[in-house]
Every structure is written in C-alpha cells, then in structure tokens.
Amino acid sequence: MTDVHSKVIRSYNMSRIKGQNTKPEIIVRKYLFSHGFRYRINVKALPGKPDIVLSKYKTVIFINGCFWHGHENCKFYVLPKTRTEWWKQKIGRNRERDVDVREKLRHIGWRTMVIWECQLKGRNKDKILDTIVSALNQAFIEQYKIVPKKYSIYKNSNVVAEEDLPYQILKNG
C-alpha cells in the first residue's frame, strides 16, 4: 500500500514528533510538583535517560507513548499499513531496549515506573496520578525504614513524645 502523503509532507510530519516534554510528561510533572515532589528530567548519567528522576526516592519514571513503545491491546498502538515489517522491527527494538534499560536501572538500585500515554487520558488519569504518588510515598518509607512508634493510652503507662534520656548536668565555665 502506498503512503497517502508525499515524501516531503511525511518527513515534515515525522519531524514534528517530540521526544521530550510531551503532553503526558508535562501532566505527570505538574502533578508531582504540585504534590511537593522535586525531580530532574532526562538525566543523561542514568541508563535510558529517564523522563523523570526522583533521586530522593531512588525512583525513575518512564512515560511511554503507546505507538512508539508498542503498548499491547491499546487502541493507540496500530501498526502502519505501509512498511509494516520495518515498523514491527523498529517497535520491537524499542521494547527490547526498554526492558534492558529497566534491568540496568534495577541492577544499580533504582526503582522504575512505566506510565503509558493512554493511562493519562480519560477518567483514569487522576487515579493513575494518585497511584504514582502513593508508590513514591511507599518507596520513601521502605528506603528510610520509617517505623511509627506505638504509644499506649492506658492510665498506668508512661506516654511521652520523646525517648527517655537521662538529664545531663551542665557545668559552668
């Protein structure tokens, strides 16, 4: 099947496709920032140059386009009718690279999250964004081993908000 656009128009269309600062990335970044998370974007020092890097949480987030990363069973992932074999190979290489990058990051101690473009559309968007925040909070708790202290409310117990430490007498001079 031949392409419906001329080579010049197809080339122009393809040149307009952004690799960074896409709408799904900006949605996630604005949400995280508004909830107090601070991050870096597209860090070249890490494998795969992740879209969002939260160093404090030792977590990276990849926001994948459904077409470019081959999101199975998604209405946004439809192989083009022209050069189908070439597109299968290209998207297959993208998937292999995604798996390899996530393995490398996990090997050096980073948590990884993958958010698909279709998850940020429609009614599920808020639920997905809340899930990201919950996962980051859980990662923080696990990383720093924060265990809440248990206090008793019974009459015969000593309830204090700080640990019992002996008083020290300071000497003058």
Secondary structure, DSSP 8 states (H G I E B T S, - for coil): ---SS-HHHHHHHHHT--SSS-HHHHHHHHHHHHTT---EES-TTSTT--SEEEGGGTEEEEEE-TTTTT-TT-TT----SSSHHHHHHHHHHHHHHHHHHHHHHHHTT-EEEEEEGGGGSGGGHHHHHHHHHHHHHHHHHHHHT--------STTS---SS-----------
